[in-house]
Amino acid sequence: QRLSQQKHCVWLDSAMQSGTLGRSSYMSAAPVRFVRLDKPTPDPLRPIRDVLRSCPVEKIDGLPPMQGGWMGWWGYEMGRCFEKVAPAQRNDFHLPLAAFGLYDVLLSWDHATGDGWIISQGCPGQDADARQRRAYRRLQRFLSWLERPAASLGTQAQDGRFHIPGEAIAPQFPTRWSERWTSNFSALEYRRA
């Protein structure tokens, strides 16, 4: 909850835990760079490549595989950068073709061992001393977010599980089928869609 209040919070959750697959989960926020692609371009990866050159990262053995870097998503419409296809007739959510952030501070945990880390890379930059100072400052900022009291969205049951009411996540509207079934958009909005 504490990180979710920061800009561009990401969570890569490894729900499938089997051996090496699904072993680690990651969370971060407030990337040092953010790339948003709103319309097709012949070289959509160029902004990412340019930043990668300015921030080489050496992988440290013994830590989870993801130790900072780019996280984001490609939308279906991203295909328009590579082939000639008609754009979707509607973009109800006004989403870009792609959105990626360069995350230099990362929470990571190993589900197999129960170990957790906060990794801070100090990107961007190539000077080792400057990156070390930046990594420390970014780590301190990240820790301050984690130490703040979290806004309470739900309640914790005796078994340790949290109940978060639907209205805390999105507006909820009743449906005609059951009082227990709700929708995050109204009947009128559904008919318009």
N, C-alpha and C positions, 0 to 999 in steps of 0.2 A: 504494500500500500504506500509506503514512503517513497519509493522510486517512481511509482505510477503518476505522481504529481509533477514529475520533471518532464521536460520536453523529450519527445521521441523515445519513450521508454520501450524496451524490447525484452521479451522473455522467450527463450528457446527451451522448451520443456521436453525432456526425454521421457515420455510416458511409457514407451516400450523399452523395458529394461531386460536385455538378454545378452549376457556376455559383454562384448565390446560395443555392440549397438545399444544406443539409449543409455549409456553409462553416465554421461554428464549432462547437466542443465546449466544454462547461462542466463544472466540478467544484467542489463545495463540501461543507462539513460544519459541524456545530454551529450550527444556525440560532438566531437570537435569539428567535424565537417558533415554537412547534410546535402545530398544530391537528390533533386526531384526532377523527374522527366515528365513534362506535360504534353509534349507533342513528339511525333516520330522524328528521329535524326539518323543520318547514315552511320554514325559511330556512337551509339548510346553509352558505351563503356569508357569513352575517353576521359570524362571527369574523374572516374574512379582510378583509372591507370595513372593519371597525372598526380593524384594525391598519394598513391601507393609509392611512387618514386621518391616522394619527399619524406616518407616515414617507413623506412625498412624495419621490420620486426624480426628478431631472432627468436625462434621457438626454444623454450627452456624445457629440458627433459624433466619428467616427474610431475609436471603440471598437466591439467586437461588439455586436449588438443587445441581448443579455441582459447587464445590468450589475448584477445583484442582483435579488432579488424572491422571489416564491413559487414553490416547486417541490414536486412531490409526485405523487399519483395519486388517481384516482377508481376505486373498485371497481365491479364490475357491480351489486352490491346498492345502490349509490347511487341507482339508479332509484326505490327505495322512497320517497325524499324527494319525488318529483315525481308519482308515480302509485301507485295501490293495486294492489300485486302481492304475492303471498305471498312470504315470505322463503325463501331457500334452505333445504333440509332439513338440510344439513350445512355447517359451516364448519371444515373439517379444519385449516386453518392459523391459525384464530383471527384473521383479518385484520379491520381496521375497514372501514367503508364508504368512508372517505377518510382520507388523511393528507397534510398539507402543512406545509412549513417555510418561514419567512421567512429567506432567506440574504442577509446583508449583505456578506459577503466571498466573492469568487468568482474562481476560476482560469478563464481563458478563453483559447482559442487559435484562430487563424484558419488553417485548413488550406491556403488558397490562398497566403497570404504567408509562413506559418511564424512569424508574430508571436504572442506570448503576453503576457497581462496578469494582474495580480492587482488586482482592483477592490475597494475597501472603501468602503462607503456610510455606516457609522456609525449605522445604524438601531437602535432607534427614536428618535424625537425630531425636533423642528422647529427648535430653536435651532441656528444654523449653527456657532457656536463649539463647543458641546457635542458636536455630531455630528462635527466635525472631530477633536476629541480622542478620541472613542469610535472613530472610523474608524481612527485611528492605533494605538490600543491593540489593537483587534481584528486589524488587519493584523500587528502584532508577534506576537500569539498564533498566528495562522495560519502565519506564517513559522517560528516555533519548531517547529510540528508538522512542517513540511516539512524542517527541518534535522535532525530526529532520525533516527538509523539506522532503516531499515525492517526489520521482521521478515521474514526471508527465507522465502518460501513455495516458491520453486522455484529452478531453475538456468538460467543464460543460456547458450545455445548459441553456437557460433562465428559464426553468421549474425546474431546480435543478438536472436534470438527467445527468449522465456522459455518454459520448460516448467513448468507448475504441475501437480503430481500431483493427480488427482481427489480423493484423500483429504484434501488440504489445503483443498478447497472444501466438501465434504460427505462423510459416510461413504459408502463404496462397498461394494456387495455383489455377489458373482458371479452371473451368470445361467446358465441351462442351455444357452444357444445357443453361446456362445463365451467363451474366457478373456479376450478383448479387450473384450467387452461387459460393462459393469457397470451397476448401478442405484443410485440414491441412497436406495433403501429396500429392505428385505428382502422375500423371497417372502411371508412371513407378513403383513407390513404391506400388501403389494400385494393379497393375498386379502381382507384386512379392508376395504380401500378399495372 
